[in-house]
Amino acid sequence: MSLFEKLFQKAGKKIITIDGEYGSGANEIAKKVADKLNYEFFDEKLIELMSLEKKVKPEEIKKDDSFLQGTIYDLYRQNYSYSQEDIATNDAAFLLDSKTIREIAKSKKAVIFGKCADFVLEDFPKLSVFIYASKEFEEERILNTYNIKKDKLEIKMTRENNRRANHYSRNTGRVWSESHNYDILINSSSFDFESIANLIVEMSQNRKWKNLAKVRIFFMQKFTIFLKKIYIW
């Protein structure tokens, strides 16, 4: 099998990736979509737990580690052939979680929340969704849902959204929440969560799946750029 074929082997399952702003209800909506489709649901914590179960520590991953062989990791090793022996811990953790996400996509029908899944599964048949909301809606929902004091609300919202945006930007080279990175953007303050979940289900069932050959070429180009960026960071 060629390197290109290894990098972009076709998945047999359909996947929905959902991301969103803190307080928008994106996580809750993602769970509803999974329930309606009878898909498995994977959020950030579960993906990290599954990665930990592999008993591979990110800080111990080297550029020539056999654990990284296959899919996007061959490309990673190729780009790092001229660099330092050690991979930065943050980059290794991202690659570890990416491997977990791609394994899920190859074997399951799933809704995946967060973890740059829309980018990691660029060459897989999927529907990518981003959920946002008005500031007033998010503030009210956070106060009613989480144990956050009102005087700490602004700081918490800014910190959490910055964390998500920075993680996405560093690992994908893209701008978090930017429209052309997703198939659908939905304002959750304009509709009830049940209606939004139904809409996502309907859209997933009527999705015009992209020509994967073209997507694979695009993904290889984008991922090469990403690897060069994280090398110089």
Sequence and secondary structure as in RCSB ss.txt:
>XXXX:A:sequence
MSLFEKLFQKAGKKIITIDGEYGSGANEIAKKVADKLNYEFFDEKLIELMSLEKKVKPEEIKKDDSFLQGTIYDL
YRQNYSYSQEDIATNDAAFLLDSKTIREIAKSKKAVIFGKCADFVLEDFPKLSVFIYASKEFEEERILNTYNIKK
DKLEIKMTRENNRRANHYSRNTGRVWSESHNYDILINSSSFDFESIANLIVEMSQNRKWKNLAKVRIFFMQKFTI
FLKKIYIW
>XXXX:A:secstr
  HHHHHT   SS EEEEEE TTTTHHHHHHHHHHHHT EEE HHHHHHHHHTTT  GGG BTT GGG STHHHH
HHHHTTTS SB  HHHHHHHHHHHHHHHHHHH  EEEESTTHHHHTTTS EEEEEEE  HHHHHHHHHHHS   G
GGHHHHHHHHHHHHHHHHHHHHSS TT GGGSSEEEETTSS HHHHHHHHHHHHHT     HHHHHHHHHHHHHH
HHHHHHH 
